[in-house]
Amino acid sequence: MKIWINRAGQNLGTFTEEEVQKGLSQGQFVANDLGWQEGMETWKPLSEFPALKMPSPSAPKESPSPVAGAVSSQTALATTEDQKDGPAWEHRQTLGVVKALFETWKEVLLHPGTAFSRMRTTGGFSAPLLFTAAMFIIWAAFALVYQLIGQSFLALGGSSRTDSSTTAAFGVGAPALSVFIIIFSIPLMLALSFLSAGITHFCLWLFKGTSKSYEATYRVIAYSYSASILSVIPCVGGILAGIWGLVCTIIGLSKVHQTEGWRAAVGLLLPGFVCLSFAIGFSVLLILYSSAHSANR
């Protein structure tokens, strides 16, 4: 099983247990280096890994003074945040884009609590922004494929009315129009991701559920888009993606901001409930107005 190793906030890479054991014996790693394996809730020193044997000291060392021990403990606590290095997408330069995508999907979809517990909450917007764009492009590509398949079945059935009307109206076929719409929708979707994170962060702040910056909230929103890969499943994929996306986002917000799950849920769902309430209220007023106008005639 792979072990992620971190020293003083710097990621040293991912290694097998055999490689780590060899590194310990050769002095490449030390017992105080922090390690993480899939399934662990937090980082811990390599000396606490049951599968690893620490090399015997070559010479006895002086016991640290109580003051030095206290300073060391405080330093370890202070660097805990810096030792977060997930998800795998953050290491796409070394893992490769495809592997980083699959590893991130696996982390977020199968172990959201662990994935967001070790997610970097700082480091810029470029990585999560690129991930959001990649997820939208993948979703759009599958949607286009399903559209082509559906049109093929319609053509076999002798119906080409939809594509003909599209060609007459826009001068291009339906697939070409879909590609055109997708290309121009990418900037809009990316802008909406920033807006969505901003609204969520504000609502979470209203209920005193924030402990990190807006960037941390945006990163949770962005990597929770991993659930959209479920939408490639025919028929029920969209429903599964929506539900599990909400679950992953709530878990992520609670882990990153270290707040209760209900605060994270309210912060995420409140804007939708407000919009729905306004829509229902407006519809009711419109119906009442139409009824009163009809009665006056």
C-alpha positions in Angstrom: 0.0 0.0 0.0 1.3 3.5 -0.9 2.4 5.9 1.8 2.4 9.7 1.3 5.3 11.2 3.2 5.6 14.8 4.4 8.4 16.6 6.2 8.0 20.1 7.7 5.2 20.9 5.4 7.0 19.7 2.2 5.7 16.7 0.3 8.4 14.1 -0.3 6.3 11.9 -2.6 4.4 8.6 -2.5 6.2 5.3 -1.9 5.5 1.7 -1.2 6.1 0.2 2.2 9.2 -1.5 0.9 10.6 1.8 -0.4 9.9 3.6 2.8 11.5 0.8 4.9 14.6 1.0 2.6 14.6 4.8 2.9 14.5 4.5 6.7 17.5 2.2 6.8 19.5 4.5 4.4 18.6 7.7 6.2 16.4 9.0 3.4 13.5 9.1 5.8 13.4 9.5 9.6 11.0 8.3 12.3 9.5 11.7 12.8 8.5 12.2 9.1 4.8 12.2 8.8 3.0 9.6 6.7 -0.5 9.0 5.4 -2.2 5.9 3.8 -5.6 5.5 2.3 -8.2 5.0 5.1 -6.3 7.0 7.7 -8.1 10.0 9.2 -4.9 12.0 9.9 -1.2 12.0 9.4 1.1 10.3 11.9 4.8 9.7 12.3 6.4 6.8 10.5 7.4 5.4 13.8 3.7 4.7 14.5 3.3 2.6 11.4 3.1 -1.1 12.5 4.4 -2.4 9.1 7.6 -0.3 9.4 10.6 -1.1 11.6 12.7 1.9 12.8 16.5 1.5 12.5 18.4 1.2 15.7 20.2 4.5 16.7 23.9 4.4 16.0 24.7 6.2 19.3 22.7 7.2 22.3 21.3 10.7 22.1 20.6 13.2 24.9 17.1 13.4 26.0 15.5 16.6 24.9 14.7 19.2 27.6 11.1 19.8 28.6 11.3 23.2 26.9 12.6 21.7 23.7 9.9 19.0 23.8 7.2 21.6 24.3 8.5 23.7 21.4 8.6 20.6 19.2 5.0 19.7 20.0 3.8 23.2 19.3 5.7 23.2 16.0 4.1 19.9 15.0 0.7 21.2 15.7 1.4 24.4 13.9 2.5 22.6 10.7 -0.4 20.2 10.6 -2.3 22.4 8.1 0.8 22.6 5.9 1.1 18.9 5.8 -2.1 18.4 3.8 -1.3 17.6 0.3 -4.5 16.2 -1.3 -6.3 15.5 -3.5 -4.4 13.6 -6.2 -5.2 16.3 -8.8 -2.8 18.6 -7.0 0.0 16.2 -8.1 -1.0 15.8 -11.7 2.4 16.9 -12.9 4.0 13.7 -11.3 1.0 11.3 -11.6 -0.2 12.4 -15.0 -3.6 14.0 -15.7 -5.5 10.8 -16.4 -4.3 9.0 -13.3 -4.7 12.1 -11.1 -8.4 12.4 -12.3 -9.1 8.8 -11.5 -7.4 9.0 -8.1 -9.3 12.1 -7.2 -12.6 10.6 -8.2 -11.8 7.5 -6.1 -10.8 9.6 -3.1 -13.8 12.0 -3.1 -16.5 9.5 -4.1 -15.4 6.6 -1.9 -13.8 8.4 1.1 -15.0 12.0 1.1 -14.2 12.4 4.8 -10.6 11.4 4.4 -10.2 13.2 1.1 -11.3 16.5 2.4 -9.5 16.1 5.8 -6.2 16.1 3.9 -7.2 18.6 1.1 -5.1 21.7 0.7 -7.1 24.7 1.7 -4.6 27.2 0.2 -2.4 27.2 -2.9 -4.3 29.2 -5.4 -7.4 28.7 -7.6 -5.7 27.3 -10.7 -5.8 23.6 -9.7 -9.5 23.4 -8.6 -10.5 25.7 -11.5 -8.8 23.3 -14.0 -10.5 20.4 -12.3 -13.9 22.0 -12.6 -13.3 22.7 -16.3 -12.1 19.1 -16.9 -15.3 17.7 -15.2 -17.6 19.9 -17.3 -15.8 18.9 -20.5 -16.0 15.2 -19.6 -19.7 15.6 -18.8 -20.4 17.5 -22.0 -18.6 14.9 -24.1 -20.7 12.1 -22.7 -23.8 14.1 -23.1 -22.9 14.7 -26.8 -22.3 11.0 -27.3 -25.6 10.1 -25.8 -27.3 12.7 -28.0 -25.7 11.2 -31.1 -26.8 7.7 -30.1 -30.3 9.0 -29.5 -30.4 10.6 -32.9 -29.1 7.5 -34.5 -32.0 5.5 -33.1 -34.4 8.2 -34.3 -32.9 8.0 -37.8 -33.3 4.3 -37.8 -36.9 4.8 -36.9 -37.3 7.1 -39.9 -37.4 10.4 -38.0 -34.9 13.2 -38.7 -37.3 16.1 -38.1 -35.4 17.5 -35.1 -32.0 17.7 -36.9 -33.6 19.1 -40.0 -35.4 21.9 -38.1 -32.1 22.7 -36.3 -30.3 22.9 -39.6 -32.9 25.2 -41.0 -32.9 27.5 -38.0 -29.2 27.8 -37.3 -27.5 26.6 -40.5 -25.8 23.7 -38.7 -26.8 20.2 -37.5 -27.8 19.5 -33.9 -24.4 17.9 -33.0 -22.5 20.9 -34.3 -24.8 23.3 -32.5 -24.3 21.3 -29.3 -20.5 21.5 -29.6 -20.8 25.3 -30.2 -23.0 25.7 -27.1 -20.6 23.6 -25.0 -17.5 25.7 -26.0 -19.2 28.9 -25.1 -20.7 27.5 -21.9 -17.4 26.6 -20.3 -16.5 30.2 -19.2 -20.1 30.6 -17.9 -19.9 27.4 -15.9 -16.6 28.3 -14.4 -17.9 31.8 -13.4 -20.9 30.1 -11.8 -18.7 27.8 -9.7 -17.0 30.9 -8.2 -20.5 32.5 -7.6 -21.8 29.3 -6.0 -18.9 29.0 -3.7 -19.2 32.7 -2.7 -22.9 32.3 -1.9 -22.3 29.1 0.1 -19.4 30.6 2.0 -21.6 33.6 2.9 -24.5 31.4 4.1 -22.1 29.3 6.1 -20.6 32.4 7.6 -24.1 33.5 8.6 -24.5 30.4 10.7 -21.0 30.7 12.2 -19.7 27.7 10.3 -16.6 29.1 8.7 -13.0 28.7 10.0 -11.2 29.0 6.7 -11.2 31.5 3.8 -13.3 31.6 0.7 -10.6 29.7 -1.1 -11.1 26.7 1.1 -14.9 26.7 0.4 -14.2 27.0 -3.4 -11.8 24.1 -3.3 -14.5 21.9 -1.6 -17.1 23.0 -4.2 -14.7 22.3 -7.1 -13.5 18.9 -6.0 -17.0 17.8 -5.1 -17.7 18.1 -8.8 -16.1 14.6 -8.9 -19.6 13.3 -8.4 -20.6 14.6 -11.8 -18.8 11.6 -13.3 -21.7 9.5 -12.1 -23.9 11.3 -14.6 -22.4 9.2 -17.4 -24.5 6.3 -16.1 -27.6 6.2 -18.4 -31.0 7.1 -17.0 -30.2 7.4 -13.2 -26.7 8.9 -13.5 -27.9 12.5 -13.2 -29.9 11.8 -10.0 -27.0 9.9 -8.4 -24.5 12.7 -9.3 -26.8 15.3 -7.8 -27.4 13.5 -4.6 -23.9 12.3 -4.0 -22.5 15.7 -5.0 -24.5 17.3 -2.2 -23.4 14.7 0.3 -19.7 15.1 -0.6 -19.9 18.9 -0.5 -21.6 18.8 3.0 -18.9 16.4 4.3 -16.2 18.5 2.7 -17.4 21.8 4.2 -17.8 20.3 7.7 -14.3 18.7 7.5 -12.5 21.8 6.1 -14.2 24.4 8.2 -14.3 22.0 11.2 -17.9 22.7 11.8 -21.1 20.6 12.5 -22.7 18.8 9.6 -26.0 20.6 10.0 -24.3 24.0 9.6 -22.6 22.8 6.4 -25.9 21.5 5.1 -27.8 24.7 5.9 -25.0 26.8 4.3 -25.1 24.7 1.1 -28.9 24.2 0.8 -30.2 27.6 2.1 -29.8 29.5 -1.2 -31.7 26.8 -3.1 -34.6 26.9 -0.5 -34.7 30.7 -0.7 -34.8 30.7 -4.5 -37.5 28.0 -4.5 -39.6 29.9 -2.0 -39.4 33.1 -4.1 -40.4 31.0 -7.2 -43.3 29.5 -5.4 -44.4 32.8 -4.0 -44.2 34.5 -7.4 -46.1 31.7 -9.0 -48.9 32.0 -6.4 -49.1 35.7 -6.9 -49.2 35.3 -10.6 -52.1 32.8 -10.3 -54.0 35.0 -7.9 -53.5 38.0 -10.2 -54.7 36.0 -13.3 -57.7 34.7 -11.4 -58.7 38.2 -10.2 -58.2 39.7 -13.7 -60.4 36.9 -15.2 -63.1 37.5 -12.6 -63.2 41.2 -13.3 -64.0 40.6 -17.0 
